[in-house]
Amino acid sequence: MPSAEQASLTYAFDAYCAWCYGFGPTLRAFAEDNAHRIRLGVVSAGLYTGARVLPISAYPHLSAERGDVTRLTGVTFGAGYDRAVSRGTTVLDSAAAAAGLAALRDQPGIGDLDAVEAMQRAWFVDGRSLSDTEVYRDIADGLGLDADAVTAAFSAPAGRVKARAGFRALRRLRVLSYPTLLLNTAHGADQMGGAASTAASLTSALDQRLTATVPQVPFHDLPLQGEPS
């Protein structure tokens, strides 16, 4: 199928969102099953910004949430994550994580989902702070990227500008919970699924929407990739 006919989707997620981590395998399977007919872009959310940028100990519900995510999705959390939660000192900063994602995917040869999954492993498996420059160096090395370029981009102000632009874009779309998958159409963004979805249910939802012949809007034409700060 020519790229002009591919459906454009946006995945709204936060790197510190446990439900997004749980949704990851489903999204990966859906994306691979439908690779011939979709283009998927990722936009970072701002769960922990402003006054919510606090140590993980300030969010005691996250311990219980961990069990809920595992029961519903089957994903497992690593010993490093358990240690980080137990210590309670890691500061959750979604702007830093969003800047990190921007730094990774700006490098040639990296897919959005590869970068997202590497960051989620760093936090939910290894318990490493997504505000730590060395985390992105190690992720870059693991993905075969230029580690110096990634860490330089993470430290540059442009990464935070991109992060804030993504936060604003999702607020304009009234996306208030994560994970959220959106089909971009000429009439706006149409939500397709969330944490409880399966790859099959997402494919079915896509089939239904595409047979409705709603005009598609290329992802780069939507106000999701950045705007002047």
PyMOL commands that set and color helices and strands:
alter all, ss='L'
color gray80, all
select helices_A, chain A and resi 3-5+18-33+50-52+56-58+61-73+79-87+94-105+112-125+133-143+147-155+157-172+199-211+219-221
alter helices_A, ss='H'
color red, helices_A
select strands_A, chain A and resi 7-13+38-44+180-185+188-193
alter strands_A, ss='S'
color yellow, strands_A
deselect
rebuild
show_as cartoon
